[in-house]
Amino acid sequence: MAFTKTVYSFEVKENTVPGTVVGKVGTVFEALTPIKYSVQEDDGENLFLLSPFSGEFLLSRSLDFEAQRFYILTVVVQQGDSKVSSVRVYFNVLDVNANPPVFSQDTFSALLLEDTVVGTCFLALIVSDKDDGVNGALKLTVAGGADEGVFFINRAGSLCLKTELDRERQPFYNLTVTANDCVQPVSLQFTTTANVIVVVVTDKGSPRMATTGNITVHVEDVNDHDPKFSQSTFSLTVREDAPRGTSLFQVQALDRDIGTNGQVRYILTQTSPFVVDSVRGVITVMEKLDRESNSNYTLIITAVDQGDTYRSSTAAISLTVLDVNDFAPIFTPQTLTLHVMENEEEPSQLTHQISALDEDLGINSLLTYFIHTGNSDGLFSVIPNGTFQILHSLDREKESLYSVTIIAVDSGLPPLTGTLTLHVIVDDVNDNTSDIDEGLNGEIRYSMENLDVPFAIKETSGELLTTKVLDRETVAIYRLMVIGSDKHPTQPMSSSVLVTVLIGDINDHGPQFLNSPYVAYVPTEMAPGSVVCALRATDEDTEMNAELHYSLYGQSSDLFSIQPYSGTVFTSSGLWRTEAIVVNVHVEDAGENPKFDVTTISIRFQNASEFPEINVSVISGFLSEDTPVGTLVAVVSAASIRAEAVFFYLASGNLEDMFHVEQASGVLTVENPLDYENKKEFTLLVEARDSGSPPFSSFSEIHINISDINDNFPHFTQAEYRCEVFENSPPSWVCDVLAIDADSGSYGTVHTI
């Protein structure tokens, strides 16, 4: 007896249902005795059950191709009690598409520069399939969500760039990646506010299976946009008396890039009296303006981003300097001499045109002329256009020399004046006998009583001379007693006069900082506009030579600002720091040849809770100019957790020492008489300084307004006006008179009667 085959081999799909007949063996025999099949060797652990009589194999449980791909059994056949024959039986498990493709991770993330070259592949999509053969063969395609055709997948399964990117239009992409092995793509419907790309991965098995993953593509910025001003040109006006530190205008340029690529800094590319805050774009006056020297400026401002390869743009700023009445009329020369014959029959025909020059514009340069002094007898007149007239005949023996002071008044507010001294010399006509004194009696010799002064006088001419170098800061005024004596040998006659010599200032002293260098302790966190400290410099000169202007310069100076006239230092923006900062300070006087001094402020940061807590109770923020000295204005108090005692000081704003604060009590009072016409308002910076070591200070501002009282009389611009009118003239204009009152409002309104 023998099996029908020497070897049996059966193929069974891994998804075959248990109980299914999966193979059959058979024999060739002629005997009538029954035969019986049995399994002699089995590596399938009864996975395949053999029917002993029919030779059919039944599958007892599920198969798994991925666990074991084939099985080997040995089957014997018996006839009666004896073994007849044996045969090998092979079961080959066939793979079916039982596993979906699997991405190597659930989500993918990629960063792309927006200038990435088209065609660049930037992300490998790693997908695996446990199935074998055709069931594990994958195909990746972009199935939907990429209408713009931004990305594609190459044959290697990498995500690649198909079109150019623009971060400013689309900063990121959210992609849904689907691994799908269906013959027909699964119909998926997505709803999203971002760009969605469906990537389909298809194997070739049956049935086909799918899985999904997520890809986020962030587009990184590159510096591909220039800063852009809102307009290419700006037109501004500024008064020529604008103080240093005056903010005029803020320019702004926008950059569509982000990060440092979008951070804009501003630069003025040429030297001018103006500066720009590099961060905020604020245009500020930094030098004294003079319309008469330069009435127009064209500034080129550049906006530069902070990218590694920076980009920039420019705009033009046209600045027109507006005139203010800063030039007084000037007579050239300032002294004139006219010769007039005495006893002139028609003196009104004797006229002389005088004129002054005013470098201002418009109404500020419109001049009117008046006689101020020297016309007590009414002998002269000047009409407003500057025509000087002699009204009456003159007598040399009565007066041989007249000195007339003529004022030119411009029409600005307030008006400025210029002065001309007009000497009218009356020439002699032989109408009188000779003088009484003759010879030595008429010869005058001059001398001085003062001996310890740096002056001398010429004996014959009376000219006063200097004998030493003068120093106004040592002696500003000299009073000299000059004596004139005739040369009578026995009984000389004399007369004396007091001569006052005022020493004019020159800019021979530079400003000097007090307590230089400075150390300021401030809280670690400060709001914009917080007071850091108040600096003070002195200058021994006077007037413009002692008018001081403060400024900051150098590294870290943009973090702070300084009030140009008071020297108070503020934070420009909010600060939060712990490391010390050193700021450079420059002070310069306003003299013709300005002098300067420099210092540094070491700004050190401390815990805010350690600084005094200052409180100001203002009793009266409005004071009349006749407020008595000693009047209570405010009470300042403070508390400190680090020191028992706190002392109070006026750090700045106390011009001419008009106010006083008691150091211990904090009581603020009026120290000197107020004058509305001199100063109309005060901003006092009060300092509360504890007694710790080092001392910590806090600051507060007190604003005080001064109100006017009627304390000034109106006065005419000249002592006498002479007007002529015919006796038969109808009612009409005759002439103008001008009176001025220094008070304000109704107190300064002048009515003539």
C-alpha positions in Angstrom: 0.0 0.0 0.0 1.3 3.5 -0.9 0.2 7.2 -0.6 -1.0 8.8 -3.8 1.9 11.3 -3.6 5.3 11.1 -2.2 5.0 14.6 -0.6 1.9 16.6 0.0 1.9 20.4 0.0 -1.1 22.6 0.7 -1.5 26.4 0.7 -3.8 28.0 3.3 -4.6 31.7 3.5 -4.0 33.1 6.9 -7.6 34.3 7.2 -9.1 30.8 6.6 -11.9 30.2 9.0 -11.3 27.4 11.6 -13.2 24.2 10.7 -12.4 24.5 7.1 -11.0 21.5 5.2 -7.6 22.6 4.1 -6.1 19.4 2.5 -6.5 15.7 2.0 -4.2 12.7 1.7 -5.0 9.3 0.1 -3.6 5.8 -0.6 -3.7 3.2 -3.3 -4.6 -0.3 -2.0 -6.5 -3.4 -3.1 -7.2 -5.2 0.2 -10.5 -5.1 1.8 -9.1 -4.5 5.3 -9.9 -0.9 6.5 -7.1 1.6 6.7 -6.5 4.4 9.3 -4.6 7.7 9.0 -2.7 9.3 11.9 -0.2 12.2 12.5 3.1 10.9 13.6 5.0 14.2 13.8 3.3 17.6 14.2 5.0 21.0 14.7 1.7 22.7 14.5 0.5 21.5 17.9 -2.8 20.1 16.5 -3.4 23.2 14.4 -4.4 20.8 11.6 -6.7 17.9 12.6 -6.5 14.7 10.4 -9.6 12.6 9.9 -8.4 9.0 10.4 -10.6 7.5 7.8 -11.1 10.1 5.1 -7.6 11.6 5.2 -9.0 15.2 5.3 -7.3 18.0 7.3 -9.5 20.5 9.2 -8.1 23.9 10.5 -8.6 23.9 14.2 -7.7 27.6 15.0 -6.8 30.9 13.2 -3.5 31.3 11.3 -1.1 34.3 11.4 1.3 34.6 8.5 3.4 37.1 10.5 3.8 34.6 13.4 4.6 31.4 11.3 4.6 31.0 7.6 4.6 27.1 7.2 4.1 23.9 9.0 5.5 20.3 8.5 3.6 17.1 9.5 4.4 13.4 9.1 1.3 11.2 8.4 1.2 7.4 8.5 -1.4 5.0 7.2 -2.1 1.6 8.9 -3.9 -1.4 7.7 -4.9 -3.4 10.7 -2.2 -3.4 13.4 0.7 -2.9 11.2 2.2 0.3 9.8 2.1 0.4 6.1 3.5 3.7 4.9 4.3 7.4 5.9 4.4 10.7 4.0 5.5 14.4 4.6 2.7 17.0 4.5 3.6 20.7 4.1 1.1 23.5 4.9 2.2 26.9 3.5 0.4 29.9 5.1 -0.5 32.5 2.5 -0.3 36.2 3.5 -3.5 38.3 3.3 -3.6 42.2 3.7 -4.3 42.1 7.4 -2.2 45.0 8.6 -2.6 48.7 7.8 0.4 50.8 7.0 1.9 52.5 10.1 3.7 55.8 10.3 6.9 55.9 12.3 5.3 58.6 14.5 1.9 60.1 15.1 2.9 63.6 14.3 5.6 65.2 12.2 7.0 68.7 12.4 9.2 70.6 10.0 10.7 74.1 9.8 11.2 75.8 6.5 12.8 79.1 5.6 10.4 81.1 3.4 13.2 81.4 0.8 13.6 77.6 0.6 14.3 76.6 -3.0 11.5 75.0 -4.9 12.1 71.2 -5.2 13.8 70.9 -1.8 12.7 67.7 0.1 12.7 68.4 3.8 10.8 65.6 5.6 11.0 61.8 5.2 7.7 60.1 5.8 8.7 56.7 7.2 5.8 54.2 6.8 5.9 50.4 7.4 3.5 47.5 6.7 3.8 44.2 8.4 2.3 42.5 5.5 4.5 40.8 2.9 4.8 41.0 -0.8 2.2 42.9 -2.7 0.4 43.5 0.6 3.3 45.5 1.9 4.0 47.5 -1.2 3.2 51.1 -0.5 2.4 54.1 -2.7 2.4 57.7 -1.4 0.3 60.4 -3.0 -1.1 63.8 -2.1 -4.8 63.2 -2.3 -6.3 66.5 -1.2 -6.0 69.8 0.7 -3.1 71.1 -1.4 -5.1 73.1 -4.0 -2.3 75.6 -4.2 0.1 72.8 -5.1 2.5 73.8 -2.3 3.9 70.4 -1.5 4.4 67.0 -3.2 5.8 63.6 -2.2 8.6 62.0 -4.2 9.2 58.4 -4.9 11.3 58.0 -1.8 8.4 59.1 0.4 9.8 62.5 1.3 7.7 65.7 1.5 9.0 68.3 -0.9 8.3 71.9 -1.8 6.5 72.5 -5.1 6.0 76.3 -5.1 7.6 79.3 -3.4 6.6 80.1 0.2 5.6 83.5 1.7 5.5 83.6 5.5 3.7 86.9 5.5 0.8 85.3 3.5 0.8 81.9 5.2 3.0 81.4 8.3 2.3 77.6 8.8 0.6 74.6 7.3 -1.3 71.8 9.2 -1.2 68.7 7.1 -3.2 65.5 7.7 -1.3 62.5 6.4 -3.3 59.4 5.5 -1.7 56.0 4.8 -4.3 54.2 2.8 -4.0 50.9 1.0 -7.5 50.9 -0.6 -7.7 50.6 -4.3 -10.1 53.6 -4.3 -9.1 56.3 -1.9 -11.3 56.5 1.2 -13.5 59.6 0.9 -12.6 61.8 3.8 -14.1 65.2 4.6 -12.0 67.7 6.6 -13.0 71.0 8.1 -10.2 73.3 9.3 -9.1 76.9 9.3 -5.5 76.1 8.2 -4.2 74.5 5.1 -4.8 70.7 5.2 -2.9 68.3 3.0 -4.1 64.6 2.9 -1.2 62.3 2.0 -2.5 58.9 0.9 -0.2 55.9 1.3 -1.5 52.9 -0.7 -0.3 49.3 -0.6 -1.3 46.8 -3.2 -2.8 44.2 -1.0 -6.4 43.0 -0.8 -8.3 44.2 1.1 -6.4 47.5 1.2 -6.0 49.3 4.6 -5.2 52.8 5.8 -3.9 54.9 8.7 -3.3 58.6 9.3 -0.7 60.9 10.8 -0.3 64.7 11.2 2.4 67.0 9.8 2.9 70.6 10.9 5.1 72.7 8.6 6.2 76.0 10.1 7.5 78.6 7.7 10.4 80.5 9.2 10.9 84.2 8.4 13.8 85.5 6.2 14.5 89.1 5.9 12.7 89.7 2.6 10.8 92.9 3.3 12.1 96.5 3.7 10.9 98.7 6.5 8.2 100.9 5.0 7.4 104.5 6.1 3.7 105.5 6.0 4.7 108.2 3.5 7.8 109.1 1.6 7.9 112.8 2.7 6.9 114.6 5.9 6.5 118.3 6.3 6.9 119.8 9.8 7.2 123.3 11.3 9.0 124.3 14.5 9.3 127.6 16.3 12.9 128.9 16.3 12.6 129.3 20.1 11.8 125.6 20.6 13.8 124.5 23.7 16.4 121.8 23.4 14.7 118.5 24.1 11.4 119.5 22.4 9.8 116.5 20.7 8.4 117.4 17.3 7.1 114.3 15.6 7.2 110.6 15.7 7.9 108.7 12.4 7.1 105.1 12.1 8.2 102.5 9.6 6.6 99.0 9.5 8.4 95.8 8.6 6.3 92.8 7.6 9.0 90.5 8.8 9.1 89.2 12.4 11.7 88.9 15.2 14.9 90.9 14.6 14.1 91.0 10.9 11.1 93.1 11.8 12.7 95.3 14.5 13.2 98.8 13.1 15.8 101.3 14.1 15.9 104.9 12.9 18.9 107.0 11.8 19.3 110.6 10.6 22.0 110.4 8.0 23.3 114.0 8.2 24.3 116.5 10.9 21.6 118.9 11.9 20.2 120.5 15.1 17.8 117.5 15.3 18.2 114.0 16.6 16.0 110.9 16.3 15.3 108.4 19.0 16.6 105.2 17.4 13.9 103.0 18.9 10.8 105.2 19.0 11.4 107.4 15.9 10.8 110.6 17.8 12.4 113.7 16.2 13.8 116.1 18.9 15.4 119.5 18.9 18.9 119.2 20.3 20.5 122.6 19.4 19.3 126.1 19.5 17.6 127.1 16.3 18.0 130.4 14.4 15.6 131.0 11.6 17.7 133.9 10.4 20.6 131.6 9.8 18.7 128.6 8.5 15.0 128.7 7.9 14.6 125.2 6.3 16.0 121.8 6.9 15.6 118.7 4.8 16.4 115.6 6.9 16.9 112.1 5.4 15.7 109.5 7.9 16.6 105.9 7.4 14.7 103.0 8.8 17.0 99.9 9.2 15.8 96.5 10.4 18.0 94.3 12.6 18.4 91.3 10.3 21.8 89.7 9.8 21.7 91.1 6.3 19.8 94.3 7.1 17.3 96.0 4.8 16.4 99.7 4.9 14.3 102.5 3.4 14.4 106.3 3.6 12.0 109.2 3.9 12.5 112.9 3.7 11.5 115.3 6.4 11.1 118.9 5.4 11.4 121.2 8.5 10.4 124.8 8.3 11.6 127.1 11.1 9.0 129.6 12.1 10.0 133.1 13.1 9.7 134.3 16.6 10.4 137.8 17.7 14.0 137.1 18.8 15.8 140.0 17.1 15.5 143.5 18.4 15.7 146.4 16.0 19.3 147.6 15.5 20.4 151.1 14.5 23.6 151.2 12.5 25.4 153.2 13.8 23.8 153.5 17.2 24.9 157.1 17.5 24.2 159.9 15.0 25.3 163.5 15.0 23.3 166.3 13.3 24.6 169.9 12.9 21.9 172.6 12.9 22.5 176.3 12.6 21.0 178.3 15.4 18.1 180.6 14.8 16.9 178.7 11.7 13.8 180.5 10.3 12.0 177.4 9.1 13.2 174.6 11.3 10.4 172.2 10.3 12.2 171.8 6.9 15.1 170.4 8.8 14.4 166.6 8.7 16.5 163.5 8.8 15.4 159.9 8.0 16.4 157.4 10.6 15.9 153.6 10.2 16.7 150.5 12.1 17.1 146.9 10.9 15.1 144.0 12.3 16.1 140.5 11.0 12.8 139.0 11.9 10.0 138.4 9.4 6.5 139.8 8.9 4.9 141.7 11.7 7.9 140.9 13.9 10.0 143.3 11.7 7.4 146.1 11.3 9.0 149.0 13.2 7.6 152.2 14.7 9.8 155.0 16.0 9.4 157.2 19.2 11.4 159.8 21.1 12.2 158.3 24.5 14.3 161.0 26.2 16.0 164.3 25.5 12.9 166.1 24.3 11.5 167.7 27.4 11.2 171.1 25.7 9.3 169.6 22.8 11.8 170.9 20.2 11.9 167.6 18.2 9.5 165.0 16.9 9.8 161.7 15.0 6.8 160.4 13.0 6.2 156.6 13.2 8.0 156.0 9.8 11.2 157.3 11.2 11.3 160.9 10.0 13.1 163.1 12.6 12.0 166.8 12.6 13.1 169.9 14.4 10.0 171.8 15.4 11.4 175.1 16.7 14.5 177.2 16.1 17.4 176.5 18.4 19.6 178.9 20.4 23.2 177.7 20.8 23.8 180.0 23.7 20.9 178.4 25.6 21.9 174.8 24.7 24.6 173.9 22.3 24.1 170.1 22.4 20.9 168.0 22.6 21.1 164.2 23.1 17.8 162.7 22.0 17.2 159.0 22.5 15.0 157.4 19.8 13.5 154.0 20.2 12.5 151.6 17.4 9.7 149.2 18.5 8.8 146.2 16.5 5.3 144.8 16.4 6.0 141.3 17.8 4.6 140.0 21.0 6.2 140.9 23.3 7.7 143.9 21.4 11.4 144.4 21.2 13.2 147.7 21.0 16.4 149.2 19.7 17.9 152.5 20.8 19.5 155.3 18.8 21.3 158.3 20.4 21.0 161.3 18.2 23.3 164.2 19.1 22.0 167.5 17.7 24.8 170.1 17.7 23.7 173.7 17.4 26.3 175.5 15.3 27.0 179.1 16.3 25.9 182.2 14.6 27.7 185.3 15.7 24.8 186.7 17.7 26.4 187.0 21.1 29.5 188.4 22.8 32.3 186.1 23.7 32.3 183.7 26.7 32.7 185.0 30.2 35.7 182.7 31.1 38.8 182.8 29.0 42.3 181.4 29.2 43.3 179.2 32.1 39.8 179.8 33.6 38.3 177.9 30.8 40.8 175.0 30.7 39.4 171.9 32.5 41.5 169.1 34.1 40.1 165.8 35.1 40.9 163.5 38.0 39.5 160.7 40.1 39.1 160.4 43.9 39.3 156.6 43.7 42.8 155.2 43.8 42.3 151.5 44.3 40.4 150.8 41.0 41.6 149.4 37.7 40.9 152.7 35.9 42.7 155.9 35.1 41.4 159.2 33.5 43.2 161.4 31.0 43.7 164.7 32.6 43.0 166.9 29.6 40.4 164.9 27.6 38.6 163.1 30.4 38.8 159.8 28.7 38.4 156.9 31.1 40.9 154.0 30.6 41.4 150.5 32.1 44.7 149.8 33.8 44.3 146.1 34.6 42.5 143.1 33.3 38.9 143.1 34.6 37.1 140.2 36.2 33.3 140.5 36.4 33.1 137.5 38.7 35.4 139.3 41.2 33.9 142.9 40.9 30.9 143.5 38.7 30.3 147.2 39.4 32.6 150.1 40.0 31.5 153.6 41.2 34.0 156.3 40.3 34.0 159.9 41.6 35.4 162.1 38.7 36.3 165.7 39.4 36.6 168.4 36.8 38.6 171.5 37.8 39.7 174.7 36.0 43.3 176.0 36.2 42.8 179.3 38.1 46.1 179.7 39.9 44.7 180.7 43.3 40.9 180.0 43.4 40.2 177.1 41.0 36.6 175.9 40.7 35.6 172.3 40.3 32.6 170.0 40.0 32.3 166.3 40.5 30.2 163.5 39.0 29.6 159.8 40.0 30.4 157.5 37.2 29.0 153.9 37.4 30.9 151.3 35.4 29.1 148.0 34.8 31.4 145.1 33.8 29.9 143.1 31.0 30.2 139.3 31.2 32.2 137.2 28.7 32.0 133.4 28.6 35.3 132.8 30.5 34.0 130.1 32.9 32.8 126.7 32.0 29.9 124.9 33.8 30.9 122.4 36.5 28.9 119.5 37.8 28.5 119.3 41.6 29.2 116.0 43.3 30.7 114.5 40.1 30.6 111.5 39.4 27.1 110.6 40.4 25.7 107.4 41.9 22.0 106.8 41.8 20.2 104.0 43.5 16.8 103.0 41.9 14.3 100.2 42.1 14.9 97.1 39.9 11.6 97.7 38.2 10.8 101.2 36.9 7.9 102.5 34.9 8.4 104.9 31.9 9.0 108.4 33.0 10.2 107.5 36.5 12.8 109.9 38.1 16.3 108.5 38.4 18.1 111.5 39.9 18.6 115.2 39.5 21.9 116.6 38.4 23.1 120.1 39.0 25.9 122.1 37.4 27.0 125.7 38.1 28.5 128.4 35.9 30.0 131.6 37.4 29.1 133.6 34.3 25.8 135.4 33.9 22.8 135.5 31.4 23.3 133.4 28.3 26.8 132.5 29.3 25.3 130.8 32.4 22.3 129.2 30.7 23.0 125.5 30.9 21.7 122.7 28.7 22.0 119.0 29.7 22.1 116.0 27.4 22.9 112.2 27.6 25.2 110.4 25.3 27.0 107.1 24.7 26.0 103.5 25.5 22.8 102.9 27.4 21.8 106.6 27.0 18.7 105.6 25.0 17.3 104.0 28.1 17.0 107.4 29.8 16.2 111.0 29.0 17.2 114.2 30.7 15.2 117.5 31.0 17.6 119.8 29.1 17.2 122.8 31.5 16.7 121.2 35.0 19.0 118.2 34.7 16.4 115.8 35.9 17.0 112.2 34.5 14.0 110.0 33.7 13.5 106.5 32.3 12.6 106.6 28.6 10.7 103.3 28.8 10.0 100.7 31.4 13.1 99.1 33.0 13.6 95.8 34.8 17.3 95.2 35.6 19.7 94.1 38.3 23.0 95.0 36.8 24.4 98.5 37.1 24.4 100.9 34.1 26.8 103.8 33.5 25.4 106.8 31.6 27.4 109.7 30.3 26.1 113.3 30.8 27.1 116.5 29.0 26.3 120.0 30.1 27.0 123.1 27.9 26.4 126.8 28.4 24.7 129.0 25.8 27.6 131.4 25.3 28.9 132.5 21.9 31.9 130.2 22.4 30.2 127.5 24.5 32.0 125.7 27.2 31.0 122.3 28.7 31.6 119.7 31.3 31.0 115.9 31.4 30.2 113.4 34.1 28.9 109.9 34.6 25.9 108.5 36.5 26.4 105.0 37.9 22.8 103.7 38.1 22.5 100.8 40.6 19.4 98.7 41.1 17.9 97.7 44.5 14.8 96.0 45.8 11.9 98.5 45.4 10.6 97.8 48.9 13.7 99.4 50.4 13.0 102.9 49.0 11.1 105.5 50.9 7.4 105.8 50.2 6.8 109.5 49.5 3.5 111.3 49.9 2.7 114.9 49.0 -0.2 116.9 50.4 -0.6 120.1 48.4 -2.2 122.8 50.4 -2.4 125.3 47.5 -1.2 124.7 43.9 -2.3 128.1 42.8 -0.6 131.1 44.4 -1.1 134.8 43.7 2.1 136.7 43.0 1.4 138.8 46.2 1.4 135.7 48.4 3.3 136.5 51.6 6.7 134.9 52.2 6.3 132.0 54.6 3.0 130.9 53.2 2.5 127.1 53.5 2.3 125.4 50.1 2.6 121.7 50.7 3.6 119.1 53.3 5.8 116.2 52.2 6.0 113.0 54.2 7.7 109.7 53.7 8.3 106.3 55.4 11.2 104.0 55.1 11.6 100.4 56.2 15.4 100.5 56.2 16.1 103.8 58.1 14.3 105.7 60.8 14.9 109.2 59.5 13.9 110.6 56.1 15.0 114.1 55.0 13.5 116.2 52.3 15.1 118.4 49.5 14.2 120.4 46.5 16.1 118.5 43.8 15.2 120.7 40.8 12.8 123.4 39.6 13.4 125.9 42.5 14.5 128.7 40.3 15.8 131.8 42.2 15.1 129.9 45.4 11.4 131.0 45.5 10.5 128.0 47.7 11.9 126.3 50.8 11.4 122.8 52.2 12.3 122.0 55.8 14.6 119.0 55.7 13.2 117.3 58.7 9.5 118.1 58.6 8.9 118.3 54.8 7.0 121.6 55.1 7.2 123.5 51.8 6.8 127.3 52.0 7.2 130.4 49.9 10.8 131.7 50.4 11.0 134.8 48.3 8.4 137.2 46.8 6.8 135.8 43.6 6.6 137.7 40.4 4.1 136.6 37.7 5.8 138.7 35.1 9.1 136.9 35.8 7.8 133.3 36.0 4.2 132.0 35.8 4.6 128.4 36.9 7.0 126.1 38.8 7.5 122.4 38.7 9.3 121.4 41.8 11.0 118.0 42.1 10.9 117.0 45.8 13.4 114.3 47.0 12.8 112.1 50.0 16.2 110.7 51.1 16.6 108.1 53.8 19.4 108.1 56.3 20.7 104.6 55.3 24.1 103.9 53.9 24.1 104.3 51.0 21.0 106.6 51.1 18.0 105.7 48.9 15.8 108.4 47.5 12.3 108.7 46.1 10.9 111.6 44.1 7.6 113.4 43.5 6.7 116.5 41.5 4.7 119.5 42.7 3.1 121.8 40.1 2.5 125.4 41.3 0.8 128.1 39.1 1.2 131.8 39.8 -1.7 134.1 39.2 -1.3 137.8 38.2 -2.3 140.8 40.1 -2.5 144.4 38.9 1.0 145.4 40.1 2.4 147.3 37.1 1.5 150.7 35.8 1.0 151.3 32.1 3.7 153.5 30.7 3.9 155.4 27.4 6.7 154.5 25.0 7.8 158.1 25.1 7.5 160.9 27.6 5.9 163.4 25.2 4.1 163.3 21.9 3.8 166.3 19.6 1.0 166.3 17.0 0.2 169.0 14.5 -3.3 169.7 13.1 -4.8 172.6 11.2 -7.3 174.7 13.1 -10.0 174.2 10.5 -9.5 170.4 10.2 -12.6 168.2 10.4 -12.7 165.4 13.1 -10.1 162.8 12.0 -7.0 160.9 13.1 -4.2 163.1 14.3 -1.5 160.8 15.6 -0.8 157.6 17.6 0.3 157.2 21.1 1.4 153.9 22.5 1.3 152.7 26.1 2.3 149.3 27.4 1.4 147.4 30.6 3.4 144.3 31.7 0.4 142.7 33.5 -1.8 140.1 31.8 -5.5 139.8 30.8 -7.6 142.8 31.7 -4.9 144.1 34.0 -2.7 144.6 30.9 -5.4 146.0 28.6 -4.6 149.7 28.2 -7.2 152.3 27.5 -6.3 155.9 26.7 -8.4 158.9 27.5 
